Amino acid sequence: MKSLRLLDPLSRITLRPKSTAFVGLGRMGFEMAYNLFSKQHAQEGDAHFVVCDAVPERADEFCKNFLSQFPGAQIHTALTPDVAAMSSQTVITMLPSSPQVKQVYNEGIIPGMNALPPDVMRDSLAIDSTTLDVSVAQELASQLNNLGIQTVDAPVSGGVAGAKAGTLTFLVGGTESAFDRSYSILSLMGQRVIHCAKICNNLMLGVQQNLLRPKPWLLGKRLGLDPVVLSSVIGSSTGNCWSMSVNNPIYLRLATGDYEGGFATSLMLKVYARMVRVSPEREGKDFSSVYKFL
């Protein structure tokens, strides 16, 4: 394992076309990076990898673990995101939320790419897999595109288990050319890579009962998403549930029958009232723990 501090700038640029950087090695990012790098290493023996995390020891741990499985692999640590961006043609970020994404890109990745020769910079690809605010994703995409850098917003569904198993679903926003370029990379970390959006699927996860089920479709419609594509995404991700599959509020039985029959909203109110009552004492637990009190 080597730190990029030991490589001179010319060496970094020389290695850049064959190098992929992963910034953010939390529970999701650690597993995603391992799947990606291990498969790239198997496909391309001369591939180079760079990892970066806010906790440097986490990056060191990743490298040691990776090298124990793949001795001789070309993997380096970068202490800061700007160094990772200067050293790798493809940069993937998996961060906690919008504030961290803005900081990492505005104070690290974008300045790092800006320091490169223009033709080298324009060969870059930035992939962000953080679940973040739409406005932040759009703002960063605009900044990067203005520099001639291709980028996609590629949040995931599937959780840590899916990240470890390599079965994630990537819900990708970006231009067709950027999507096509990122597809081969994302497919090494997941089973499905769909050109659409994620925020509606996240909303569905929290409101899987009949009363609130239409909201993701209304939100998707306002964002310009194809209802059929959105339904497919939700149905194959964590937003899926029996009621969504059987009584889809857009085009299945209840919608065509004037919403008659089924589970009454008065009964639904009882369910939510129970959930609200137990929430304060269960706030540190996974939301599914309310099942014990129903």
N, C-alpha and C positions, 0 to 999 in steps of 0.2 A: 504494500500500500504506500502511495506517495501523495504528498500534498502538492497542489499545483504551484505553491510558492517555489518549489524546486525546479519548475520548468520556466525557461525564459519566454517572453512574449512571442517570438518567432516560432518556437516549438508549439506553443498553444494554437496559433493560427494554422500551422501545418497539420496538426492533429484534428482540427475543428470539423472538417467534413465527415469524419468517421466517428465523431464523438456525440454522445447524448448525455445531457445533464438532467438530474432529477433534484428539484429543490422542495424540501418539505418531507421529512421522513417520520411522520407520525404513524399511528396504527395503520391507516390506509396506505399512506405513501410508502412506507417501508415494504409492505407486501407487493404493492404495484411495481415499485422499482425493481424488486428482486425478480418478479416474473418477467418484466421487460428485458432486463439486462441478461438474465440467464438464457432467454430465447434468442436474443440478438447475438450473444456470445456463441451459441450453437450454430447460428446461421452465418455469422461473419467472424471468423477467427481474429481479424485485425480490428474489430470494433473497440472503441474506447468509451469509458464511462466516467461520469463525474457526479458526485453526490454532495449536497449542501443542506445543512440544517441549522436552525437558530441555536441548537445545542450541539456544538462540535463533536462531543463524545458520541452522540447518536450517529453521526456520519462515520466516525471511526468504527463504531460497532458494526454498522452495515458493511463496511469494507472488509473487516476481519471475517465476518460471517460469509460474505460472498467469496472471498479468496480461499476460505476453507473448503468450499464446494467446487470452486473453479480456480485451482492453482495456476498462476501465470496470467490470469486475466488482467487487462489493462484498465485499472480503476483508480481514480484519484479523488481526493477530497478538496473541496473549495471552501474556504472560510467565509466567503461572502457571495451573494448572488451575482454581483457584477463580474466576478472572476469566473463563475460558472458559465455565465452568458458569453463572455469573451472566448471561452475555451470550447464551446459546443455549438454546433450548428442547429441542433434541436434542443430546446429547453422545455421541460415539463414541470409544472408547479402543482402541488397539492397542499393547500394551506387551510388554516381553520375557518377563515371567513373574509369578508370584504376588506376590513381594515388592514389585515396582514397582506392581502394581495396587492392593495394599493401601495403599501410601503415597499414590498419586495420589488415590484415593477418600477415604481417611480424613483426609488432610491438605489436600486441595484441593477435589475435586468436591462431597463431601457438605457441608463447611462453607460452600462457596460457595452451594449451593442453599439451605442453612438460613438464609442471610442474606437471602433473598428473601421478599417477602410470601407467606403460606401459599398463597393461590390461584394465584399465579404459579408457585411451586415445584411444586405438584401437577400442573401441565400438562407437566412435564418428562418426557423419555424418555432413559434411559441405556442405551447399547449397548456391551458390552465384547466385543471380538473376540480377546482374548488367549487362548492356550491355557494354562489355569491349573488349580490344584488344585480339585477339586470342592468341598471344604470352604470354600475362599475364595470361590468363586462363590456358594455358598449363603449364606455369612455376609453378603456385600455385598448380595445380593438381599434378604435379610431387613431389613438396615438401610434400604435405599432404599424398600422397600415399606412399612415402618413410617412413613416420612415421606410416604407417598402418591405416591411417584414410581414410575412404571412402568419396568421394566428387563428386559433379556434378556441372557443369556450366549450369544454368537454366534461361537464360534471358527470358523476357516476351514480348508479343505483346498484345495490347488492351488498353493501356493508363490508365489514372487515373479512367476514367469511368468504364473500365473493372476490375480494381483493386477493386473498391468499390462494384461493382455488383458481383464480384467473377466469372467473365467470361473470365479471361485471358487465353491466349495460352502460355504454357511453351515449349520452344524449348531447349531440354536438351542434353548436351554432357557429356559423362562419360561412365564408364564400365556398362555392363548389370546388374551386381549385385548392383551397386550403384544406377542405374536408378530404378531398382525394389524396392529398399529400400526407395527411395525418392518419388516414385509415390503417395503413400497414403497421403503424406504431401502436395505435390504440387496440388493434385486434390481437396484439400479443399480450395484452393485459385483460381482455374481456371476450365474452362470447358474442355480444351484439354491439354494433356501432351504428347509431341511427342519426341521421341529419335532421335535427329538430330542436327541442328545448326541454329543460328539466323542471322548472319551477312549478308547473302544474302537477307533475307527478308527486313532488314533495307535499303539496297541499293535499292531494288525495290521500296520502298516507295518514294524515291526522284527522280526516273527516270521512271515514269509510262507510258511514251510515247514510240512509236514504235522504234525510233532510238536506244535507249539505253537498251531496254528491255532484250536483250540476256545476258547482263553482269552478272546478278545474277546466271544464269545457268552455265556460263563459270567458275565463281568463285566457285560455288558449285561443279562442276566437278573436279576442281583442288584440292578441299578439300576432295574429295572422297565421296561426297554425292550422293545418289540415286536420279536421276532427277525426278522420279515419286513422291518420298517422298517430295522433295523440292518444286515441283509444288503444292502439296497438302498443304504444310505449308504456302506458299505465298498466295495461293487462299483462305485460311481461316483466314488470318491475315491482318494487315494494308497495306501490299504490294499488295493486290488484286486490280484489276481494270478491266474495261470492256475489254480493248484491250488484257490484259494478258489472260483472260478467253476465249476470242473468237479467238484471233490470237496468240496463244502461239508460241514463236519463235522456239521451239524445235520439236513439233510434230503435230501442228494443221495446218489449211488450208494454211496459207502463206508459211510455211516451205516446204510443199509438192508441192507448186505451184511456186517454184523459186522466192518467194517474189514479185510476180507481183500484181499490183492493190493496193487498200487500200489508206491510207493517205500518200501523197508524202513527202519525206524528205525535199524538198524545202519549203513546207508549215510548216513543223515542225520547221524549222529554224526561221520562222517569230514568232512563238509562243515563242520560247526560247529567241529571241531578245527582245520581249516585257517584258518578265519576268526579264531579266537582267537590262533593263532600269528602272524598278520600284523597283528593289531590295534595292538600298541604302536608299530610303525613307521609306521602309517597313521592315527594317532589324529587328526591335524589335517585329514584328507581326508574327503570325503563317503563314507558307508558303502558306496556302490556300487563304490568303488575296489577292494574285495576281489576283484572279478571277475577282475582281472588275475592273481591268484595261485591261482585254482581250476583 
